[in-house]
Amino acid sequence: MERSEKKIRSDKRLGLTFVSIAFIFYFFPGFALFELVPNIFTYIFLTIGLNKLSYINDSIYGARKQFQRMIIVGIGKMVAIFLTITTGNAEEQMSMIMLLVFVLSLVECLLLVPAYTKLFEGILYVGMRHESVAVFGAEHDRMKKNATDKIKSHTLRFVIIKNLALFLPETAAMSTSDAINPHKPEMYMFVDLFRGFGMIISLIFGIIWLVSILKYFSRLRKDTPFMDALWSKYETEIIPNEKLFIERKTGAALLFLGIGSLFALDFYIGDPGGNNGTNIIPDVVFAVCAICGLLVMRKYIPKKMLAISSGVCAIYGGVSILSSATHITYLQDHSSVGQISRDPDAFASWVGKLIPVAVIDAVAFVGMCAVIFWVLKYLIENHTGSYSLHATIDPKAKAAETHKMLKKYLIAFISGAAFAALGGIARVILMRLMDRTINESSWLIELLATGVFVAVFITALLRINEQIKEKYLYE
């Protein structure tokens, strides 16, 4: 009984505790491309925390979608950091850091400013509908900004200041000497000092902002009549509306699969590069994302299907780690893949390890795609096929036509998976050739094959998602 009461109290907060935790993560300042605490945690907690509220208000739903996009940006930022610190000389890295900080700061502002605007507009709207004291402030003066407008302005200001504090120190890279002006003063030697000063500025504004926003959301949680009214609306209008959950849960699951597929791309870099380098995009993330997607929509697929599919995805994740480890171990034992055609030991390692692991990896990859095919086929058959109640066309015929169209995309997807798997095997087989250009560059075949796979897979996911939304729009 006690646990039940705690659960009820937690539910009635509607995720605002997670929202407060998210802001604590965002408060920490950054240092060039590096963050003391990765901002991706902020967006994950905001996405989780705003889940229930997003069903109540469309503006909050729009904000949540923007924060979901920021998760993708956060992943891209991690990849960009790795690429920057592992490629190019010192001068190139200097320019790359400035460019990346500028691009990432600009993208963050372009996405976060409208996201926070929608979030606080949504809170203001539901506050007006349910006469919240906390949303407007205890002593609200109609001639002045209310509490929500104040914290919105404060938040947008901090987002801009934080990103300026990151970018402005990097402009010192433009002061370095060059062939045209060799005597230009090099301010970049002081860049760490500028970055430290930027962190201090960000920290000062961050502390003021964090205290303000935590107080604001604390008052919201303590506004019992308001929170009870929102919970009552969620409990009576949202929870019974199962089709709304199906649409959003399946949409989130397909998003996980789409993001995960990007990690199926294989891009090898290093010194000297090519097949002598390392795949910087770990395939195991695809398996992890696939399992997350399956778990998100677990209520809408059979338990047996969930168990088998998750198991196969986990197997592929393990095999992909083994494949990467085998490639790295080979390069540690031999200076390059060119030795395969000249060194008996390298050739034996190629025959005994690289080729078998490549084949196993390809089979496991196709196996994972096969179970994804199975799940998507189930979604198509059970959650697509929309029709209007007043339509003259036979609903069953309309649904059958939709299913037939979507299954063509699934056939293209599984064909792309087979093509990508063959590309991975071809990469390893071509390492045996004497021609250095081919044995070191055969990874481009795999990149092309996986690129085709990602393109057809994401296209299939988009079409399926469109039809799921259309079905529950008309029902």
C-alpha positions as CSV (number, residue, x, y, z in Angstrom):
1,M,0.0,0.0,0.0
2,E,2.8,2.3,0.9
3,R,4.6,1.7,-2.4
4,S,1.3,2.3,-4.2
5,E,1.0,5.8,-2.6
6,K,4.6,6.7,-3.5
7,K,3.9,5.6,-7.0
8,I,0.8,7.8,-7.2
9,R,2.6,10.8,-5.8
10,S,5.4,10.3,-8.3
11,D,2.9,10.0,-11.2
12,K,1.2,13.2,-10.1
13,R,4.4,15.1,-10.6
14,L,4.0,14.3,-14.3
15,G,7.8,14.0,-14.8
16,L,8.7,17.4,-13.5
17,T,11.4,15.9,-11.3
18,F,13.2,14.6,-14.4
19,V,12.9,18.0,-16.0
20,S,14.6,19.6,-13.0
21,I,17.4,17.1,-13.1
22,A,17.9,17.9,-16.8
23,F,18.5,21.5,-16.1
24,I,21.2,20.6,-13.6
25,F,23.0,18.8,-16.4
26,Y,22.7,21.8,-18.8
27,F,24.1,24.2,-16.2
28,F,27.6,22.9,-16.4
29,P,29.9,25.0,-18.8
30,G,31.9,23.6,-21.7
31,F,35.5,23.9,-22.8
32,A,35.8,24.1,-26.6
33,L,34.3,20.9,-27.9
34,F,34.4,19.2,-24.5
35,E,31.7,19.3,-21.8
36,L,32.2,18.7,-18.1
37,V,28.8,16.8,-18.3
38,P,27.6,15.9,-21.8
39,N,24.5,17.9,-22.7
40,I,23.0,14.8,-24.2
41,F,21.9,13.8,-20.7
42,T,19.9,17.0,-20.5
43,Y,18.0,16.2,-23.6
44,I,17.4,12.6,-22.6
45,F,16.0,13.6,-19.2
46,L,13.9,16.4,-20.8
47,T,12.5,13.8,-23.3
48,I,11.6,11.5,-20.4
49,G,10.3,14.2,-18.1
50,L,8.0,15.8,-20.7
51,N,6.5,12.5,-21.8
52,K,3.2,12.8,-19.9
53,L,2.8,16.6,-20.3
54,S,3.3,16.2,-24.0
55,Y,0.1,14.3,-24.3
56,I,-1.8,17.1,-22.5
57,N,-0.5,20.1,-24.6
58,D,0.6,20.3,-28.2
59,S,3.2,23.0,-27.6
60,I,4.9,20.9,-25.0
61,Y,4.7,18.0,-27.4
62,G,6.5,20.2,-30.0
63,A,9.1,21.1,-27.4
64,R,9.7,17.4,-26.6
65,K,10.2,16.6,-30.3
66,Q,12.9,19.4,-30.5
67,F,14.7,17.9,-27.5
68,Q,14.6,14.5,-29.1
69,R,16.3,16.0,-32.1
70,M,18.9,17.5,-29.8
71,I,19.8,13.9,-28.7
72,I,20.8,13.2,-32.3
73,V,22.8,16.5,-32.3
74,G,24.5,15.3,-29.1
75,I,25.4,12.0,-30.7
76,G,26.8,13.9,-33.7
77,K,28.8,16.1,-31.4
78,M,30.5,13.0,-29.9
79,V,31.4,11.7,-33.3
80,A,32.7,15.2,-34.3
81,I,34.9,15.4,-31.3
82,F,36.4,12.0,-32.0
83,L,37.0,12.9,-35.7
84,T,38.6,16.2,-34.7
85,I,41.1,14.8,-32.1
86,T,42.1,11.8,-34.4
87,T,42.6,13.6,-37.7
88,G,44.7,16.4,-39.1
89,N,47.7,18.2,-37.8
90,A,47.7,20.9,-35.1
91,E,46.8,23.8,-37.5
92,E,44.0,21.8,-39.1
93,Q,42.6,20.9,-35.7
94,M,42.6,24.5,-34.6
95,S,40.4,25.5,-37.6
96,M,38.2,22.4,-37.3
97,I,37.5,23.1,-33.6
98,M,36.5,26.7,-34.4
99,L,34.3,25.6,-37.2
100,L,32.6,22.7,-35.3
101,V,32.0,24.9,-32.2
102,F,30.4,27.5,-34.4
103,V,28.2,25.0,-36.2
104,L,27.2,23.1,-33.1
105,S,26.5,26.3,-31.1
106,L,24.4,27.6,-34.0
107,V,22.4,24.4,-34.3
108,E,21.9,24.3,-30.5
109,C,20.5,27.8,-30.5
110,L,18.3,27.2,-33.5
111,L,16.8,24.2,-31.9
112,L,16.8,25.1,-28.2
113,V,15.4,28.6,-28.5
114,P,12.1,27.4,-30.2
115,A,12.1,24.3,-28.0
116,Y,12.2,26.3,-24.7
117,T,9.7,28.9,-26.2
118,K,7.2,26.1,-26.9
119,L,7.8,24.5,-23.5
120,F,7.0,27.6,-21.5
121,E,4.2,28.6,-23.8
122,G,2.6,25.2,-23.2
123,I,3.0,25.5,-19.5
124,L,1.5,29.0,-19.6
125,Y,-1.5,27.8,-21.6
126,V,-2.3,24.9,-19.2
127,G,-1.7,27.3,-16.3
128,M,-4.3,29.6,-17.7
129,R,-6.8,26.7,-18.3
130,H,-6.4,25.4,-14.7
131,E,-5.8,28.7,-12.9
132,S,-2.3,27.9,-11.6
133,V,-0.8,30.3,-9.0
134,A,2.8,29.1,-9.6
135,V,2.6,29.6,-13.4
136,F,1.9,33.3,-13.0
137,G,3.5,34.0,-9.7
138,A,2.0,34.6,-6.2
139,E,1.7,38.4,-6.7
140,H,1.2,38.6,-10.4
141,D,1.0,42.1,-11.9
142,R,-0.8,42.2,-15.2
143,M,1.4,45.1,-16.3
144,K,4.6,43.1,-15.8
145,K,5.9,39.7,-17.0
146,N,4.5,36.7,-15.2
147,A,6.7,34.1,-13.6
148,T,6.7,31.8,-16.7
149,D,7.6,34.6,-19.1
150,K,10.4,35.7,-16.8
151,I,11.9,32.2,-16.6
152,K,11.5,31.8,-20.4
153,S,13.4,35.0,-21.1
154,H,16.1,34.0,-18.5
155,T,16.4,30.5,-20.1
156,L,16.7,31.8,-23.7
157,R,19.3,34.4,-22.5
158,F,21.4,31.7,-20.9
159,V,21.3,29.4,-23.9
160,I,22.7,32.2,-26.1
161,I,25.3,33.3,-23.5
162,K,26.5,29.8,-22.9
163,N,27.0,29.2,-26.6
164,L,28.7,32.6,-27.1
165,A,31.0,31.8,-24.2
166,L,32.0,28.6,-26.1
167,F,32.4,30.1,-29.5
168,L,34.1,33.5,-29.0
169,P,37.3,32.1,-27.5
170,E,37.7,29.9,-30.6
171,T,37.8,33.0,-32.9
172,A,41.5,33.3,-31.7
173,A,42.2,30.7,-34.4
174,M,41.7,33.5,-37.0
175,S,44.6,35.4,-35.6
176,T,47.3,32.9,-36.5
177,S,50.0,33.9,-39.0
178,D,49.9,32.8,-42.6
179,A,51.8,33.1,-45.8
180,I,50.1,36.4,-46.6
181,N,50.8,38.0,-43.2
182,P,53.5,36.1,-41.4
183,H,53.9,38.7,-38.7
184,K,50.3,38.7,-37.6
185,P,50.1,38.4,-33.7
186,E,49.1,34.9,-32.7
187,M,46.3,35.2,-30.1
188,Y,45.7,31.5,-30.3
189,M,48.5,30.9,-27.8
190,F,46.2,32.4,-25.2
191,V,43.2,30.3,-26.3
192,D,43.0,28.2,-23.1
193,L,43.0,31.4,-21.1
194,F,40.1,32.7,-23.2
195,R,38.3,29.4,-22.8
196,G,38.7,29.5,-19.1
197,F,37.3,33.1,-19.0
198,G,34.4,31.9,-21.1
199,M,33.7,29.1,-18.7
200,I,33.7,31.5,-15.8
201,I,31.2,33.8,-17.6
202,S,29.0,30.8,-18.4
203,L,29.3,29.5,-14.8
204,I,28.2,32.8,-13.3
205,F,25.1,33.2,-15.5
206,G,24.5,29.4,-15.2
207,I,24.3,29.5,-11.4
208,I,21.8,32.4,-11.5
209,W,19.7,30.7,-14.1
210,L,19.8,27.3,-12.4
211,V,18.7,28.7,-9.0
212,S,15.8,30.5,-10.8
213,I,14.6,27.6,-12.9
214,L,14.8,25.1,-10.1
215,K,12.7,27.4,-7.9
216,Y,10.2,27.8,-10.7
217,F,9.7,24.1,-11.2
218,S,9.7,23.5,-7.5
219,R,6.8,25.9,-7.2
220,L,5.0,24.1,-10.0
221,R,5.3,20.8,-8.2
222,K,4.1,22.3,-5.0
223,D,1.0,23.9,-6.7
224,T,-1.2,21.0,-5.6
225,P,-4.5,22.1,-7.2
226,F,-2.7,22.7,-10.5
227,M,-0.9,19.4,-10.5
228,D,-4.0,17.5,-9.4
229,A,-6.0,19.1,-12.3
230,L,-3.3,18.1,-14.8
231,W,-3.1,14.6,-13.4
232,S,-6.9,14.3,-13.5
233,K,-6.9,15.3,-17.2
234,Y,-4.1,12.8,-18.0
235,E,-5.9,10.1,-16.1
236,T,-9.4,10.6,-17.5
237,E,-8.6,11.8,-21.1
238,I,-5.2,10.5,-22.1
239,I,-4.8,7.1,-20.5
240,P,-8.0,5.7,-22.0
241,N,-7.0,7.0,-25.4
242,E,-4.9,3.9,-26.3
243,K,-4.4,4.9,-30.0
244,L,-2.5,8.0,-29.0
245,F,0.0,5.9,-27.1
246,I,0.3,3.4,-30.0
247,E,1.0,6.2,-32.4
248,R,3.7,7.9,-30.3
249,K,5.3,4.7,-28.9
250,T,5.7,3.2,-32.4
251,G,6.9,6.5,-33.7
252,A,9.6,6.6,-31.0
253,A,10.5,3.0,-31.7
254,L,11.0,3.7,-35.4
255,L,13.0,6.7,-34.5
256,F,15.4,4.5,-32.4
257,L,15.7,2.1,-35.4
258,G,16.4,5.0,-37.8
259,I,19.1,6.6,-35.6
260,G,20.6,3.1,-34.9
261,S,20.9,2.4,-38.6
262,L,23.2,5.4,-39.1
263,F,25.7,3.5,-37.0
264,A,25.7,0.6,-39.5
265,L,27.7,2.9,-41.7
266,D,31.4,1.8,-41.7
267,F,34.0,4.6,-41.9
268,Y,37.7,3.7,-41.3
269,I,40.2,6.3,-40.3
270,G,43.6,6.3,-38.7
271,D,47.2,6.4,-39.6
272,P,47.8,5.6,-42.4
273,G,44.1,5.1,-42.9
274,G,41.8,2.9,-45.0
275,N,41.6,-0.8,-43.9
276,N,44.7,0.0,-41.8
277,G,42.6,2.3,-39.7
278,T,39.7,1.7,-37.3
279,N,35.9,1.9,-37.9
280,I,35.0,5.0,-36.0
281,I,31.2,4.3,-36.2
282,P,30.6,1.3,-33.8
283,D,28.1,-1.1,-35.2
284,V,27.1,-2.3,-31.7
285,V,25.1,1.0,-31.3
286,F,22.8,-0.2,-34.0
287,A,22.0,-3.3,-32.0
288,V,21.5,-1.2,-28.8
289,C,19.2,1.2,-30.5
290,A,17.2,-1.7,-32.1
291,I,16.7,-3.3,-28.6
292,C,15.7,0.1,-27.2
293,G,13.2,0.5,-30.0
294,L,11.7,-3.0,-29.3
295,L,11.4,-2.2,-25.6
296,V,9.6,1.1,-26.4
297,M,6.9,-0.7,-28.4
298,R,6.9,-3.9,-26.3
299,K,3.1,-3.5,-25.4
300,Y,2.2,-3.6,-29.1
301,I,4.1,-6.6,-30.3
302,P,3.8,-10.3,-29.1
303,K,6.0,-11.2,-26.1
304,K,7.6,-14.1,-28.1
305,M,8.5,-11.7,-30.9
306,L,10.0,-9.3,-28.5
307,A,12.1,-11.9,-26.8
308,I,13.4,-13.5,-30.0
309,S,14.1,-10.2,-31.7
310,S,15.9,-8.7,-28.7
311,G,18.0,-11.9,-28.3
312,V,19.0,-11.8,-32.0
313,C,19.9,-8.1,-31.8
314,A,22.0,-8.8,-28.7
315,I,23.8,-11.6,-30.5
316,Y,24.6,-9.2,-33.4
317,G,25.9,-6.6,-30.9
318,G,28.3,-9.1,-29.4
319,V,29.4,-10.3,-32.8
320,S,30.0,-6.7,-34.0
321,I,32.3,-6.1,-31.0
322,L,34.1,-9.3,-31.8
323,S,34.6,-8.2,-35.4
324,S,36.0,-4.8,-34.4
325,A,38.3,-6.4,-31.8
326,T,39.6,-9.0,-34.4
327,H,40.4,-6.2,-36.9
328,I,42.2,-4.1,-34.3
329,T,44.1,-7.2,-33.0
330,Y,45.2,-8.1,-36.5
331,L,46.6,-4.6,-37.1
332,Q,48.4,-4.8,-33.7
333,D,50.1,-8.0,-34.8
334,H,50.8,-6.9,-38.4
335,S,51.8,-3.5,-39.7
336,S,49.2,-3.3,-42.5
337,V,46.6,-5.4,-44.4
338,G,49.1,-5.4,-47.3
339,Q,51.0,-8.1,-45.4
340,I,48.2,-10.6,-46.1
341,S,49.6,-11.2,-49.6
342,R,53.3,-11.4,-48.5
343,D,53.5,-12.7,-45.0
344,P,52.5,-16.3,-44.3
345,D,51.5,-15.5,-40.7
346,A,49.4,-12.6,-41.8
347,F,47.8,-14.8,-44.5
348,A,47.0,-17.5,-41.9
349,S,45.4,-14.9,-39.6
350,W,43.4,-13.6,-42.5
351,V,42.1,-17.1,-43.4
352,G,41.7,-18.3,-39.8
353,K,40.3,-15.1,-38.2
354,L,39.3,-12.2,-40.4
355,I,37.3,-14.1,-43.0
356,P,35.4,-16.3,-40.6
357,V,34.6,-13.3,-38.3
358,A,33.5,-11.3,-41.4
359,V,31.1,-14.0,-42.5
360,I,29.7,-14.5,-38.9
361,D,29.3,-10.7,-38.7
362,A,27.4,-10.6,-42.0
363,V,25.2,-13.5,-41.0
364,A,24.4,-11.9,-37.6
365,F,23.7,-8.6,-39.3
366,V,21.2,-10.1,-41.8
367,G,19.7,-12.1,-38.8
368,M,19.1,-8.9,-36.9
369,C,17.6,-7.2,-40.0
370,A,15.4,-10.3,-40.5
371,V,13.9,-10.0,-37.0
372,I,13.4,-6.2,-37.6
373,F,11.7,-7.2,-40.9
374,W,9.5,-9.5,-38.9
375,V,8.5,-6.8,-36.4
376,L,7.9,-4.2,-39.0
377,K,5.7,-6.6,-41.0
378,Y,3.7,-7.2,-37.8
379,L,3.3,-3.4,-37.3
380,I,2.2,-3.0,-41.0
381,E,-0.4,-5.7,-40.7
382,N,-1.8,-4.6,-37.3
383,H,-1.3,-0.8,-37.2
384,T,-1.6,0.5,-40.7
385,G,-4.4,0.6,-43.3
386,S,-6.4,3.7,-42.6
387,Y,-9.9,4.5,-43.9
388,S,-12.6,7.0,-43.4
389,L,-15.9,6.0,-41.8
390,H,-17.7,7.7,-44.7
391,A,-15.5,6.4,-47.5
392,T,-17.1,4.5,-50.4
393,I,-14.1,2.3,-50.9
394,D,-14.0,-1.2,-49.2
395,P,-11.9,-0.7,-46.0
396,K,-10.3,-4.2,-46.3
397,A,-9.3,-3.5,-49.9
398,K,-7.8,-0.1,-48.9
399,A,-5.9,-1.7,-46.1
400,A,-4.6,-4.5,-48.3
401,E,-3.4,-2.0,-50.8
402,T,-1.6,-0.1,-48.1
403,H,0.0,-3.3,-46.7
404,K,1.1,-4.3,-50.2
405,M,2.8,-0.9,-50.8
406,L,4.6,-0.9,-47.4
407,K,5.8,-4.5,-47.8
408,K,7.6,-3.5,-51.0
409,Y,9.6,-1.1,-48.9
410,L,10.4,-4.0,-46.5
411,I,11.6,-6.1,-49.4
412,A,13.9,-3.2,-50.4
413,F,15.1,-3.0,-46.8
414,I,16.0,-6.7,-46.5
415,S,17.7,-6.6,-49.9
416,G,19.7,-3.6,-48.8
417,A,20.7,-5.5,-45.6
418,A,22.0,-8.4,-47.8
419,F,23.9,-6.0,-50.0
420,A,25.5,-4.4,-46.9
421,A,26.4,-7.8,-45.5
422,L,28.1,-8.8,-48.8
423,G,29.9,-5.5,-48.8
424,G,31.4,-6.3,-45.4
425,I,32.6,-9.7,-46.7
426,A,34.0,-8.2,-49.9
427,R,36.0,-5.7,-47.9
428,V,37.9,-8.5,-46.1
429,I,38.3,-10.7,-49.2
430,L,39.8,-7.9,-51.2
431,M,42.5,-7.3,-48.6
432,R,44.2,-10.3,-50.1
433,L,44.9,-8.6,-53.4
434,M,48.5,-7.4,-54.2
435,D,47.3,-4.0,-55.4
436,R,47.8,-1.6,-52.5
437,T,45.1,0.7,-53.6
438,I,42.5,-2.1,-53.6
439,N,43.6,-3.9,-50.4
440,E,43.6,-0.7,-48.4
441,S,40.5,1.0,-49.9
442,S,38.1,-2.0,-50.2
443,W,36.3,-0.5,-47.1
444,L,34.8,2.0,-49.5
445,I,32.8,-0.8,-51.0
446,E,31.4,-1.6,-47.6
447,L,30.7,2.1,-47.0
448,L,28.7,2.3,-50.2
449,A,26.8,-0.9,-49.4
450,T,25.9,0.2,-45.9
451,G,25.0,3.7,-47.2
452,V,22.5,2.1,-49.6
453,F,21.1,0.0,-46.7
454,V,20.7,3.0,-44.5
455,A,18.9,5.0,-47.2
456,V,16.4,2.3,-48.0
457,F,15.8,1.4,-44.4
458,I,15.1,5.0,-43.3
459,T,12.8,5.5,-46.3
460,A,10.9,2.3,-45.2
461,L,10.6,3.5,-41.6
462,L,9.3,7.0,-42.7
463,R,6.6,5.4,-44.9
464,I,5.5,3.0,-42.2
465,N,5.4,5.8,-39.6
466,E,3.3,8.0,-42.0
467,Q,0.8,5.2,-42.4
468,I,0.6,4.4,-38.7
469,K,-0.2,8.1,-38.0
470,E,-2.8,8.2,-40.8
471,K,-4.5,5.1,-39.4
472,Y,-5.0,6.5,-35.9
473,L,-5.9,10.0,-37.3
474,Y,-9.0,8.6,-38.9
475,E,-10.0,6.1,-36.3
